[in-house]
């Protein structure tokens, strides 16, 4: 018998401040990386948000005429998400359970996973990403905003700056039991392996003098 995997980390004890802390830590780069996908939204689209959190960017999606399904297992986050969306939109569905517990059906034009996959260790991240890919209909896309990995050509200064910025917050998240310890993930190879084609890798800087520390990846299902 296969031993069941532990549940994803919960954000209940940081839900009240999560958005504000993330925005301050990144000097707004996280907000910009999350919001970038709005240029992909068209009226009538079906959009799935995995780990929707408090849903700041989901409200704008609904206001653009899309139908949003928000998967958020943390009750504290889900409660804030429901309150935010109820005040501005009708075209949304809230699913208060882990994304892994939802059977895949290729029903969605766009699957969004912003700063969600980085809570998992490397093996579980790969499993969850493959699961997410199963929700994308042929010709649809998946978009992921997250920390930006170093390029193969990156020099020692680039790598050191990236490590100094990322590693402390990763350790802090691990101590708070909201994420695993791991390096910055590069999702592109796994997406390509799952039949997707990388269309966009948009970079976002925190400090003008430093390398871009965040990115938004858009991949289209080629089938």
Z-matrix of the N, CA and C atoms (Angstrom, degrees):
N
C 1 1.471
C 2 1.525 1 109.67
N 3 1.335 2 116.32 1 136.04
C 4 1.455 3 120.63 2 178.88
C 5 1.522 4 110.03 3 -77.13
N 6 1.321 5 116.07 4 129.88
C 7 1.459 6 120.21 5 -179.87
C 8 1.526 7 109.61 6 -71.60
N 9 1.358 8 118.12 7 130.93
C 10 1.465 9 119.43 8 -177.89
C 11 1.516 10 111.70 9 -64.43
N 12 1.319 11 115.66 10 144.36
C 13 1.451 12 120.36 11 179.58
C 14 1.519 13 110.32 12 -80.25
N 15 1.329 14 117.96 13 148.27
C 16 1.462 15 119.79 14 178.89
C 17 1.514 16 110.70 15 -65.73
N 18 1.345 17 116.75 16 155.39
C 19 1.462 18 119.05 17 179.51
C 20 1.514 19 111.53 18 -67.94
N 21 1.322 20 115.90 19 161.13
C 22 1.460 21 120.20 20 176.16
C 23 1.518 22 109.84 21 -62.87
N 24 1.335 23 117.78 22 152.48
C 25 1.459 24 120.16 23 177.77
C 26 1.523 25 111.37 24 -57.61
N 27 1.334 26 115.78 25 148.10
C 28 1.456 27 120.46 26 179.64
C 29 1.522 28 110.29 27 -101.71
N 30 1.299 29 115.44 28 147.69
C 31 1.467 30 121.68 29 -178.39
C 32 1.533 31 111.63 30 -106.99
N 33 1.332 32 117.69 31 17.48
C 34 1.466 33 119.44 32 -170.66
C 35 1.527 34 113.15 33 -60.17
N 36 1.341 35 117.78 34 -33.47
C 37 1.467 36 119.74 35 -176.02
C 38 1.525 37 112.87 36 -86.69
N 39 1.346 38 117.85 37 -3.22
C 40 1.468 39 119.58 38 176.75
C 41 1.524 40 111.67 39 -124.02
N 42 1.340 41 117.15 40 3.40
C 43 1.464 42 120.47 41 -174.71
C 44 1.523 43 112.29 42 -58.40
N 45 1.312 44 116.90 43 -36.22
C 46 1.466 45 120.42 44 -174.39
C 47 1.530 46 112.50 45 -66.47
N 48 1.342 47 117.12 46 -25.60
C 49 1.468 48 119.82 47 -174.44
C 50 1.518 49 113.59 48 -122.60
N 51 1.327 50 118.10 49 1.88
C 52 1.459 51 120.64 50 -169.24
C 53 1.529 52 112.40 51 -58.96
N 54 1.323 53 117.73 52 -50.08
C 55 1.463 54 120.63 53 -176.87
C 56 1.526 55 111.82 54 -61.92
N 57 1.329 56 115.91 55 -44.04
C 58 1.466 57 120.15 56 -177.40
C 59 1.526 58 111.19 57 -65.92
N 60 1.331 59 116.67 58 -41.16
C 61 1.462 60 120.45 59 179.82
C 62 1.522 61 110.62 60 -66.22
N 63 1.337 62 116.94 61 -43.49
C 64 1.469 63 120.78 62 179.90
C 65 1.522 64 111.03 63 -62.67
N 66 1.314 65 116.41 64 -41.92
C 67 1.456 66 120.32 65 -179.90
C 68 1.526 67 111.30 66 -65.43
N 69 1.336 68 116.71 67 -42.90
C 70 1.464 69 120.42 68 179.93
C 71 1.521 70 111.33 69 -67.70
N 72 1.323 71 117.11 70 -43.03
C 73 1.469 72 121.46 71 -178.28
C 74 1.525 73 111.33 72 -61.52
N 75 1.332 74 116.35 73 -36.64
C 76 1.466 75 120.61 74 -176.57
C 77 1.526 76 112.86 75 -99.23
N 78 1.339 77 117.10 76 4.93
C 79 1.472 78 121.42 77 -176.34
C 80 1.530 79 111.26 78 52.09
N 81 1.328 80 114.99 79 39.43
C 82 1.456 81 120.97 80 177.00
C 83 1.516 82 115.70 81 87.69
N 84 1.334 83 118.27 82 -5.14
C 85 1.468 84 120.29 83 -177.52
C 86 1.531 85 111.71 84 -65.99
N 87 1.318 86 117.44 85 -36.18
C 88 1.461 87 120.26 86 177.87
C 89 1.523 88 110.33 87 -63.45
N 90 1.331 89 117.01 88 -42.71
C 91 1.465 90 120.16 89 178.23
C 92 1.529 91 110.77 90 -61.75
N 93 1.325 92 116.54 91 -41.44
C 94 1.468 93 119.55 92 -179.25
C 95 1.523 94 111.05 93 -67.60
N 96 1.334 95 116.60 94 -39.95
C 97 1.465 96 120.79 95 179.02
C 98 1.530 97 111.09 96 -64.15
N 99 1.327 98 117.09 97 -40.24
C 100 1.468 99 120.70 98 178.62
C 101 1.520 100 111.54 99 -67.71
N 102 1.328 101 116.01 100 -41.31
C 103 1.466 102 119.96 101 -174.48
C 104 1.524 103 112.87 102 -75.03
N 105 1.321 104 118.28 103 -17.14
C 106 1.467 105 120.64 104 -174.68
C 107 1.524 106 111.91 105 -57.05
N 108 1.339 107 117.01 106 -34.41
C 109 1.469 108 119.56 107 -175.23
C 110 1.519 109 112.88 108 -67.54
N 111 1.332 110 119.18 109 -11.22
C 112 1.463 111 119.99 110 -178.79
C 113 1.521 112 112.29 111 -63.44
N 114 1.326 113 116.94 112 -23.49
C 115 1.457 114 118.61 113 177.88
C 116 1.536 115 111.72 114 -70.02
N 117 1.325 116 116.80 115 -12.38
C 118 1.466 117 120.91 116 177.42
C 119 1.523 118 112.38 117 -90.20
N 120 1.332 119 116.92 118 -13.51
C 121 1.461 120 121.01 119 -172.31
C 122 1.527 121 111.00 120 -78.95
N 123 1.330 122 114.77 121 132.26
C 124 1.461 123 122.51 122 175.48
C 125 1.530 124 109.07 123 -125.65
N 126 1.338 125 118.17 124 148.52
C 127 1.468 126 119.77 125 176.57
C 128 1.525 127 111.63 126 -54.01
N 129 1.328 128 114.78 127 136.51
C 130 1.459 129 120.03 128 177.98
C 131 1.512 130 114.88 129 89.22
N 132 1.315 131 118.18 130 -9.24
C 133 1.468 132 120.37 131 178.77
C 134 1.524 133 110.70 132 -66.29
N 135 1.327 134 115.64 133 148.37
C 136 1.466 135 121.24 134 171.19
C 137 1.529 136 107.19 135 -101.01
N 138 1.325 137 115.31 136 121.71
C 139 1.464 138 121.54 137 -174.54
C 140 1.520 139 109.24 138 -123.01
N 141 1.319 140 116.19 139 130.35
C 142 1.459 141 122.25 140 177.39
C 143 1.521 142 109.32 141 -107.78
N 144 1.328 143 116.69 142 125.05
C 145 1.462 144 122.27 143 175.86
C 146 1.525 145 108.93 144 -106.29
N 147 1.319 146 116.58 145 116.97
C 148 1.463 147 122.07 146 177.54
C 149 1.522 148 108.65 147 -94.53
N 150 1.336 149 117.15 148 126.61
C 151 1.450 150 120.11 149 -175.32
C 152 1.514 151 109.77 150 63.32
N 153 1.328 152 116.45 151 56.39
C 154 1.466 153 121.64 152 -171.15
C 155 1.520 154 113.54 153 -67.10
N 156 1.338 155 117.34 154 -20.00
C 157 1.459 156 119.83 155 179.33
C 158 1.514 157 111.76 156 62.53
N 159 1.324 158 116.68 157 -139.11
C 160 1.462 159 121.43 158 -179.12
C 161 1.532 160 112.42 159 -85.60
N 162 1.326 161 116.83 160 -5.30
C 163 1.451 162 120.80 161 165.51
C 164 1.502 163 118.11 162 73.29
N 165 1.323 164 117.87 163 30.94
C 166 1.458 165 119.19 164 179.11
C 167 1.523 166 111.54 165 -57.19
N 168 1.343 167 116.68 166 -43.62
C 169 1.463 168 119.65 167 -177.64
C 170 1.528 169 112.58 168 -80.49
N 171 1.355 170 117.34 169 -18.28
C 172 1.460 171 120.18 170 -179.85
C 173 1.525 172 110.80 171 -69.52
N 174 1.314 173 116.87 172 -36.79
C 175 1.461 174 120.68 173 -179.79
C 176 1.526 175 110.65 174 -58.45
N 177 1.324 176 117.18 175 -42.86
C 178 1.472 177 120.17 176 179.10
C 179 1.522 178 111.23 177 -65.16
N 180 1.325 179 116.55 178 -35.91
C 181 1.463 180 120.66 179 177.71
C 182 1.529 181 110.78 180 -62.05
N 183 1.333 182 116.46 181 -44.73
C 184 1.466 183 120.16 182 179.15
C 185 1.521 184 111.30 183 -64.97
N 186 1.322 185 116.56 184 -39.04
C 187 1.462 186 120.33 185 179.48
C 188 1.524 187 112.19 186 -66.72
N 189 1.333 188 116.60 187 -20.59
C 190 1.467 189 120.80 188 177.38
C 191 1.525 190 111.64 189 -86.09
N 192 1.318 191 117.72 190 4.13
C 193 1.455 192 121.18 191 174.19
C 194 1.509 193 115.59 192 93.93
N 195 1.329 194 118.00 193 8.98
C 196 1.462 195 121.07 194 178.12
C 197 1.529 196 110.26 195 -89.41
N 198 1.316 197 115.35 196 160.76
C 199 1.465 198 122.44 197 176.96
C 200 1.527 199 107.34 198 -103.13
N 201 1.331 200 117.03 199 113.04
C 202 1.464 201 121.44 200 -173.66
C 203 1.521 202 111.22 201 -103.99
N 204 1.319 203 115.67 202 130.47
C 205 1.467 204 122.57 203 170.02
C 206 1.524 205 106.95 204 -105.86
N 207 1.323 206 116.63 205 120.61
C 208 1.462 207 121.84 206 -173.45
C 209 1.525 208 109.49 207 -111.10
N 210 1.308 209 116.79 208 114.65
C 211 1.457 210 122.09 209 179.24
C 212 1.522 211 107.87 210 -99.79
N 213 1.336 212 116.40 211 114.44
C 214 1.464 213 120.96 212 -177.61
C 215 1.529 214 109.33 213 -147.41
N 216 1.350 215 117.29 214 104.31
C 217 1.461 216 120.27 215 -175.07
C 218 1.520 217 115.10 216 -78.76
N 219 1.332 218 118.68 217 -18.35
C 220 1.457 219 121.07 218 -177.78
C 221 1.532 220 109.11 219 -78.08
N 222 1.341 221 119.54 220 116.94
C 223 1.474 222 120.86 221 -176.77
C 224 1.525 223 113.39 222 -57.34
N 225 1.327 224 118.19 223 -38.72
C 226 1.462 225 120.62 224 -178.50
C 227 1.524 226 110.72 225 -65.68
N 228 1.325 227 116.16 226 -42.77
C 229 1.462 228 120.16 227 177.46
C 230 1.527 229 110.54 228 -67.24
N 231 1.333 230 116.56 229 -44.41
C 232 1.464 231 120.95 230 -177.16
C 233 1.524 232 110.92 231 -61.94
N 234 1.324 233 116.90 232 -37.87
C 235 1.458 234 120.39 233 179.48
C 236 1.528 235 111.42 234 -63.98
N 237 1.316 236 116.08 235 -44.66
C 238 1.469 237 120.06 236 178.17
C 239 1.533 238 111.33 237 -67.00
N 240 1.328 239 115.44 238 -37.07
C 241 1.464 240 120.18 239 177.94
C 242 1.527 241 110.71 240 -62.95
N 243 1.323 242 116.92 241 -45.89
C 244 1.459 243 120.94 242 -179.08
C 245 1.524 244 110.68 243 -62.51
N 246 1.330 245 116.62 244 -42.21
C 247 1.453 246 119.61 245 178.64
C 248 1.512 247 112.61 246 -62.97
N 249 1.310 248 116.44 247 -41.76
C 250 1.470 249 120.47 248 -179.77
C 251 1.525 250 111.29 249 -65.57
N 252 1.337 251 117.23 250 -47.21
C 253 1.457 252 120.19 251 -176.15
C 254 1.526 253 112.17 252 -71.92
N 255 1.322 254 117.60 253 -36.27
C 256 1.458 255 120.88 254 -179.82
C 257 1.518 256 111.74 255 -61.55
N 258 1.324 257 116.06 256 -28.37
C 259 1.462 258 120.29 257 -177.37
C 260 1.527 259 112.98 258 -77.24
N 261 1.340 260 117.29 259 -19.10
C 262 1.470 261 118.40 260 -172.50
C 263 1.524 262 114.58 261 -128.62
N 264 1.327 263 118.53 262 -15.72
C 265 1.469 264 118.44 263 -170.05
C 266 1.521 265 111.40 264 -149.18
N 267 1.330 266 114.87 265 163.08
C 268 1.462 267 121.81 266 175.86
C 269 1.523 268 112.13 267 -118.19
N 270 1.330 269 117.24 268 -25.62
C 271 1.459 270 120.73 269 -173.01
C 272 1.507 271 113.91 270 -82.26
N 273 1.337 272 117.17 271 61.66
C 274 1.461 273 118.99 272 178.14
C 275 1.523 274 110.24 273 -146.53
N 276 1.321 275 114.67 274 155.16
C 277 1.459 276 122.98 275 174.75
C 278 1.517 277 107.08 276 -129.38
N 279 1.316 278 117.35 277 132.10
C 280 1.459 279 122.45 278 179.92
C 281 1.524 280 109.09 279 -106.84
N 282 1.337 281 116.34 280 124.11
C 283 1.465 282 122.25 281 180.00
C 284 1.521 283 108.02 282 -115.25
N 285 1.344 284 118.63 283 105.67
C 286 1.463 285 121.71 284 -174.21
C 287 1.529 286 113.35 285 -87.26
N 288 1.318 287 116.76 286 59.81
C 289 1.462 288 120.66 287 179.10
C 290 1.524 289 108.90 288 -150.19
N 291 1.334 290 118.19 289 162.82
C 292 1.470 291 120.43 290 178.64
C 293 1.527 292 111.19 291 -63.58
N 294 1.316 293 116.35 292 144.70
C 295 1.461 294 120.72 293 -179.61
C 296 1.523 295 111.20 294 -60.17
N 297 1.352 296 117.06 295 -31.24
C 298 1.454 297 120.20 296 -178.50
C 299 1.524 298 112.44 297 -67.75
N 300 1.350 299 116.50 298 -19.27
C 301 1.462 300 120.66 299 -179.64
C 302 1.522 301 112.66 300 -85.90
N 303 1.326 302 117.58 301 -2.66
C 304 1.462 303 121.91 302 -177.63
C 305 1.525 304 109.00 303 -101.82
N 306 1.327 305 118.83 304 121.72
C 307 1.472 306 120.27 305 178.25
C 308 1.523 307 110.85 306 -61.58
N 309 1.329 308 115.61 307 139.65
C 310 1.464 309 119.15 308 -177.88
C 311 1.525 310 111.24 309 -77.13
N 312 1.336 311 114.58 310 139.46
C 313 1.462 312 123.44 311 169.96
C 314 1.520 313 106.35 312 -142.76
N 315 1.317 314 117.78 313 131.49
C 316 1.476 315 120.24 314 -176.29
C 317 1.525 316 111.51 315 -77.16
N 318 1.339 317 115.77 316 69.93
C 319 1.458 318 121.67 317 -172.82
C 320 1.527 319 114.04 318 -107.35
N 321 1.338 320 118.11 319 -6.09
C 322 1.459 321 119.61 320 -167.20
C 323 1.521 322 112.55 321 -110.46
N 324 1.334 323 113.87 322 137.83
C 325 1.461 324 120.34 323 174.92
C 326 1.528 325 111.21 324 -70.99
N 327 1.333 326 115.67 325 -31.95
C 328 1.458 327 120.69 326 -176.49
C 329 1.517 328 109.45 327 -147.03
N 330 1.334 329 115.91 328 131.07
C 331 1.466 330 122.59 329 172.85
C 332 1.515 331 107.54 330 -112.26
N 333 1.331 332 116.61 331 129.03
C 334 1.456 333 122.74 332 -175.79
C 335 1.528 334 109.30 333 -116.19
N 336 1.325 335 116.27 334 127.66
C 337 1.468 336 121.51 335 178.37
C 338 1.527 337 108.32 336 -134.21
N 339 1.323 338 115.85 337 82.44
C 340 1.461 339 121.07 338 -177.37
C 341 1.527 340 111.24 339 -92.85
N 342 1.330 341 116.49 340 118.32
C 343 1.459 342 122.37 341 176.13
C 344 1.531 343 110.53 342 50.55
N 345 1.322 344 115.12 343 41.40
C 346 1.461 345 122.80 344 -178.48
C 347 1.518 346 111.57 345 -113.26
N 348 1.311 347 116.79 346 -46.68
C 349 1.461 348 120.18 347 -176.23
C 350 1.520 349 112.44 348 -67.37
N 351 1.321 350 117.45 349 -21.01
C 352 1.465 351 119.25 350 -177.27
C 353 1.527 352 113.57 351 -77.17
N 354 1.333 353 118.63 352 1.40
C 355 1.465 354 118.83 353 174.27
C 356 1.527 355 111.15 354 -80.78
N 357 1.337 356 117.71 355 -16.75
C 358 1.453 357 121.92 356 -172.63
C 359 1.534 358 112.11 357 -97.29
N 360 1.335 359 115.72 358 156.24
C 361 1.459 360 118.44 359 169.70
C 362 1.525 361 108.68 360 -71.18
N 363 1.318 362 116.53 361 171.46
C 364 1.465 363 120.63 362 -169.69
C 365 1.530 364 112.92 363 -59.59
N 366 1.321 365 117.86 364 -42.96
C 367 1.460 366 120.15 365 -177.43
C 368 1.525 367 111.38 366 -67.13
N 369 1.334 368 116.63 367 -45.66
C 370 1.461 369 119.85 368 -179.60
C 371 1.522 370 110.93 369 -68.61
N 372 1.335 371 116.73 370 -36.07
C 373 1.465 372 119.21 371 177.75
C 374 1.520 373 110.55 372 -57.49
N 375 1.334 374 116.53 373 -46.35
C 376 1.461 375 120.50 374 -179.31
C 377 1.526 376 110.78 375 -62.14
N 378 1.323 377 117.14 376 -40.59
C 379 1.468 378 120.97 377 178.94
C 380 1.528 379 111.07 378 -64.50
N 381 1.332 380 116.39 379 -43.89
C 382 1.462 381 120.42 380 -178.24
C 383 1.529 382 110.50 381 -67.98
N 384 1.328 383 117.01 382 -39.88
C 385 1.468 384 119.65 383 179.01
C 386 1.529 385 110.62 384 -63.12
N 387 1.314 386 117.61 385 -42.99
C 388 1.467 387 119.85 386 177.26
C 389 1.529 388 110.47 387 -62.13
N 390 1.328 389 116.25 388 -37.67
C 391 1.465 390 120.35 389 177.60
C 392 1.530 391 110.07 390 -63.13
N 393 1.320 392 116.87 391 -44.34
C 394 1.462 393 120.88 392 178.78
C 395 1.528 394 111.42 393 -60.09
N 396 1.312 395 116.23 394 -39.05
C 397 1.464 396 120.03 395 -179.46
C 398 1.529 397 111.50 396 -60.25
N 399 1.322 398 116.44 397 -27.35
C 400 1.463 399 120.36 398 -179.44
C 401 1.519 400 113.93 399 -70.86
N 402 1.328 401 118.25 400 -10.06
C 403 1.464 402 121.24 401 178.20
C 404 1.533 403 112.82 402 -91.04
N 405 1.325 404 117.45 403 -10.39
C 406 1.461 405 121.68 404 -174.68
C 407 1.528 406 109.75 405 -86.68
N 408 1.317 407 116.10 406 127.44
C 409 1.461 408 118.91 407 179.32
C 410 1.530 409 109.45 408 -78.78
N 411 1.326 410 118.50 409 159.06
C 412 1.467 411 120.80 410 178.31
C 413 1.529 412 111.24 411 -53.40
N 414 1.321 413 115.22 412 129.61
C 415 1.455 414 120.69 413 -177.41
C 416 1.510 415 113.69 414 87.33
N 417 1.349 416 117.00 415 -8.63
C 418 1.453 417 121.52 416 178.20
C 419 1.515 418 111.56 417 -81.63
N 420 1.323 419 115.62 418 -179.07
C 421 1.464 420 120.47 419 -174.66
C 422 1.521 421 111.63 420 -134.33
N 423 1.321 422 115.09 421 159.35
C 424 1.455 423 122.94 422 169.59
C 425 1.522 424 107.04 423 -122.06
N 426 1.328 425 116.19 424 139.23
C 427 1.459 426 120.76 425 -179.62
C 428 1.524 427 108.50 426 -128.96
N 429 1.336 428 115.61 427 133.60
C 430 1.459 429 121.99 428 -176.27
C 431 1.523 430 109.08 429 -131.93
N 432 1.315 431 116.70 430 119.79
C 433 1.462 432 121.83 431 171.04
C 434 1.518 433 108.07 432 -102.05
N 435 1.334 434 116.08 433 132.92
C 436 1.466 435 119.27 434 -176.87
C 437 1.529 436 109.08 435 -168.65
N 438 1.334 437 115.42 436 -175.63
C 439 1.461 438 119.75 437 172.90
C 440 1.525 439 109.36 438 -61.30
N 441 1.316 440 116.09 439 146.35
C 442 1.462 441 120.77 440 -178.61
C 443 1.526 442 110.04 441 -93.32
N 444 1.334 443 118.72 442 125.70
C 445 1.467 444 120.41 443 177.60
C 446 1.516 445 110.74 444 -72.36
N 447 1.318 446 115.83 445 158.80
C 448 1.467 447 120.55 446 176.78
C 449 1.522 448 110.04 447 -70.31
N 450 1.313 449 116.56 448 141.59
C 451 1.451 450 120.81 449 174.67
C 452 1.526 451 109.76 450 -71.26
N 453 1.308 452 116.99 451 157.73
C 454 1.467 453 120.08 452 178.56
C 455 1.521 454 111.54 453 -60.63
N 456 1.324 455 115.56 454 -30.14
C 457 1.458 456 120.41 455 -178.04
C 458 1.533 457 113.02 456 -86.86
N 459 1.335 458 117.24 457 1.44
C 460 1.464 459 120.44 458 -176.18
C 461 1.530 460 110.94 459 -63.03
N 462 1.311 461 115.73 460 139.47
C 463 1.455 462 121.33 461 177.93
C 464 1.510 463 111.93 462 -85.81
N 465 1.333 464 117.77 463 178.20
C 466 1.468 465 121.64 464 -176.62
C 467 1.524 466 113.33 465 -63.66
N 468 1.328 467 119.02 466 -34.09
C 469 1.462 468 121.08 467 179.58
C 470 1.523 469 109.96 468 -66.54
N 471 1.329 470 116.72 469 -44.68
C 472 1.461 471 121.89 470 177.63
C 473 1.521 472 110.21 471 -58.73
N 474 1.322 473 117.42 472 -48.70
C 475 1.461 474 121.31 473 -177.28
C 476 1.523 475 111.22 474 -65.40
N 477 1.331 476 116.72 475 -40.35
C 478 1.467 477 120.03 476 179.84
C 479 1.524 478 110.93 477 -66.03
N 480 1.331 479 117.59 478 -44.16
C 481 1.465 480 120.79 479 179.33
C 482 1.527 481 110.66 480 -61.19
N 483 1.325 482 115.74 481 -41.78
C 484 1.468 483 120.50 482 -179.65
C 485 1.533 484 110.29 483 -65.33
N 486 1.332 485 116.28 484 -42.10
C 487 1.469 486 120.48 485 -179.31
C 488 1.528 487 110.61 486 -66.04
N 489 1.328 488 117.75 487 -44.02
C 490 1.461 489 121.46 488 -178.84
C 491 1.526 490 111.88 489 -64.84
N 492 1.322 491 116.69 490 -31.42
C 493 1.463 492 120.37 491 179.78
C 494 1.523 493 111.12 492 -78.84
N 495 1.329 494 116.17 493 -42.99
C 496 1.460 495 120.12 494 -172.02
C 497 1.523 496 114.00 495 -83.90
N 498 1.332 497 117.45 496 -45.43
C 499 1.458 498 119.90 497 -169.73
C 500 1.528 499 113.73 498 -60.39
N 501 1.344 500 120.50 499 -41.94
C 502 1.469 501 118.31 500 179.19
C 503 1.527 502 113.31 501 -60.74
N 504 1.331 503 117.75 502 -41.17
C 505 1.459 504 118.89 503 -178.88
C 506 1.528 505 110.75 504 -72.25
N 507 1.330 506 117.27 505 -31.32
C 508 1.457 507 120.10 506 175.38
C 509 1.531 508 110.87 507 -65.25
N 510 1.328 509 116.64 508 -42.03
C 511 1.465 510 120.89 509 177.98
C 512 1.527 511 110.34 510 -66.10
N 513 1.342 512 116.78 511 -41.81
C 514 1.462 513 120.13 512 178.43
C 515 1.526 514 110.84 513 -61.27
N 516 1.330 515 117.20 514 -42.43
C 517 1.456 516 120.75 515 177.98
C 518 1.511 517 112.25 516 -64.26
N 519 1.339 518 116.22 517 -37.89
C 520 1.467 519 120.89 518 177.64
C 521 1.525 520 110.44 519 -65.23
N 522 1.326 521 117.20 520 -41.97
C 523 1.464 522 121.09 521 178.72
C 524 1.529 523 111.58 522 -64.84
N 525 1.327 524 116.32 523 -32.87
C 526 1.463 525 121.28 524 176.84
C 527 1.525 526 112.39 525 -82.19
N 528 1.330 527 116.33 526 -2.38
C 529 1.464 528 123.49 527 178.48
C 530 1.528 529 112.43 528 64.09
N 531 1.342 530 115.84 529 37.08
C 532 1.463 531 118.85 530 176.40
C 533 1.524 532 112.28 531 -114.36
N 534 1.328 533 118.33 532 -0.44
C 535 1.466 534 120.07 533 175.21
C 536 1.522 535 109.59 534 -160.63
N 537 1.326 536 114.93 535 165.85
C 538 1.459 537 122.08 536 176.12
C 539 1.528 538 109.57 537 -89.96
N 540 1.320 539 116.00 538 160.36
C 541 1.464 540 121.00 539 172.03
C 542 1.521 541 108.48 540 -80.66
N 543 1.328 542 116.73 541 126.56
C 544 1.458 543 120.03 542 -179.49
C 545 1.523 544 109.31 543 -167.50
N 546 1.312 545 118.33 544 162.15
C 547 1.468 546 121.06 545 174.61
C 548 1.524 547 110.03 546 -73.37
N 549 1.312 548 116.53 547 173.16
C 550 1.466 549 120.74 548 174.27
C 551 1.528 550 108.40 549 -66.15
N 552 1.318 551 116.21 550 129.17
C 553 1.459 552 120.56 551 -176.58
C 554 1.530 553 111.56 552 -83.56
N 555 1.324 554 114.71 553 145.54
C 556 1.458 555 122.08 554 169.34
C 557 1.529 556 106.29 555 -109.46
N 558 1.323 557 116.95 556 108.53
C 559 1.458 558 121.19 557 -174.06
C 560 1.524 559 112.90 558 -82.76
N 561 1.310 560 117.29 559 -18.01
C 562 1.460 561 120.37 560 -173.74
C 563 1.530 562 113.38 561 -56.73
N 564 1.335 563 120.41 562 -48.08
C 565 1.475 564 118.90 563 -178.89
C 566 1.524 565 113.23 564 -59.40
N 567 1.323 566 117.65 565 -38.69
C 568 1.465 567 120.46 566 179.74
C 569 1.528 568 111.02 567 -69.28
N 570 1.319 569 116.87 568 -36.12
C 571 1.460 570 120.08 569 177.66
C 572 1.525 571 110.89 570 -66.11
N 573 1.320 572 116.44 571 -43.59
C 574 1.465 573 120.61 572 177.96
C 575 1.528 574 110.28 573 -62.12
N 576 1.311 575 116.16 574 -41.73
C 577 1.466 576 121.67 575 178.46
C 578 1.524 577 111.38 576 -60.72
N 579 1.341 578 116.93 577 -29.55
C 580 1.468 579 122.03 578 -178.15
C 581 1.522 580 112.78 579 -90.10
N 582 1.336 581 117.46 580 8.29
C 583 1.453 582 120.59 581 175.24
C 584 1.515 583 115.07 582 95.67
N 585 1.333 584 116.69 583 16.78
C 586 1.459 585 120.96 584 -179.64
C 587 1.530 586 110.66 585 -103.94
N 588 1.314 587 114.64 586 156.85
C 589 1.459 588 121.93 587 176.71
C 590 1.525 589 108.37 588 -115.82
N 591 1.333 590 117.04 589 126.45
C 592 1.452 591 120.79 590 179.96
C 593 1.522 592 109.23 591 -71.40
N 594 1.325 593 116.43 592 122.69
C 595 1.459 594 121.46 593 -179.17
C 596 1.528 595 112.40 594 -102.91
N 597 1.336 596 116.48 595 -35.96
C 598 1.462 597 120.16 596 -174.60
C 599 1.517 598 110.04 597 -145.83
N 600 1.339 599 115.96 598 138.53
C 601 1.464 600 121.58 599 167.07
C 602 1.531 601 105.91 600 -131.24
N 603 1.320 602 115.57 601 94.30
C 604 1.457 603 122.02 602 -176.24
C 605 1.532 604 109.70 603 -92.35
N 606 1.329 605 116.91 604 126.02
C 607 1.463 606 121.78 605 -175.35
C 608 1.530 607 111.67 606 -98.22
N 609 1.339 608 114.84 607 151.55
C 610 1.460 609 121.57 608 -179.70
C 611 1.530 610 109.31 609 -135.85
N 612 1.312 611 115.66 610 127.44
C 613 1.464 612 121.55 611 -179.39
C 614 1.525 613 111.16 612 -93.95
N 615 1.321 614 114.87 613 148.13
C 616 1.459 615 121.48 614 171.41
C 617 1.522 616 109.06 615 -93.51
N 618 1.332 617 115.19 616 -48.03
C 619 1.466 618 122.09 617 178.26
C 620 1.531 619 108.32 618 -120.66
N 621 1.319 620 118.49 619 134.07
C 622 1.474 621 120.59 620 -177.25
C 623 1.521 622 113.99 621 -56.25
N 624 1.335 623 117.38 622 -32.15
C 625 1.456 624 120.46 623 -175.27
C 626 1.526 625 113.26 624 -84.69
N 627 1.326 626 117.54 625 -8.82
C 628 1.460 627 120.98 626 -177.29
C 629 1.523 628 110.50 627 -106.72
N 630 1.338 629 117.00 628 161.35
C 631 1.471 630 120.04 629 176.10
C 632 1.526 631 110.70 630 -60.72
N 633 1.322 632 115.88 631 159.30
C 634 1.465 633 120.50 632 175.26
C 635 1.526 634 109.34 633 -63.39
N 636 1.317 635 117.10 634 130.40
C 637 1.460 636 122.09 635 -174.42
C 638 1.526 637 113.32 636 -106.44
N 639 1.326 638 117.06 637 -8.54
C 640 1.460 639 121.57 638 177.96
C 641 1.521 640 109.00 639 -132.23
N 642 1.326 641 115.46 640 158.99
C 643 1.458 642 119.29 641 175.64
C 644 1.522 643 110.29 642 -152.97
N 645 1.329 644 114.50 643 158.67
C 646 1.454 645 122.13 644 172.03
C 647 1.526 646 107.41 645 -118.46
N 648 1.332 647 115.69 646 122.12
C 649 1.459 648 122.50 647 -178.31
C 650 1.526 649 108.84 648 -105.38
N 651 1.317 650 116.67 649 129.72
C 652 1.471 651 122.16 650 175.42
C 653 1.517 652 108.02 651 -117.73
N 654 1.329 653 116.14 652 127.59
C 655 1.467 654 121.31 653 178.94
C 656 1.519 655 109.28 654 -131.43
N 657 1.332 656 115.81 655 137.47
C 658 1.463 657 120.97 656 -178.87
C 659 1.527 658 110.59 657 -106.85
N 660 1.348 659 114.39 658 138.12
C 661 1.451 660 120.54 659 178.31
C 662 1.522 661 108.89 660 -74.34
N 663 1.297 662 117.14 661 118.43
C 664 1.463 663 121.52 662 -170.31
C 665 1.530 664 113.73 663 -79.30
N 666 1.327 665 118.05 664 -16.03
C 667 1.472 666 119.70 665 -173.96
C 668 1.521 667 111.64 666 -61.30
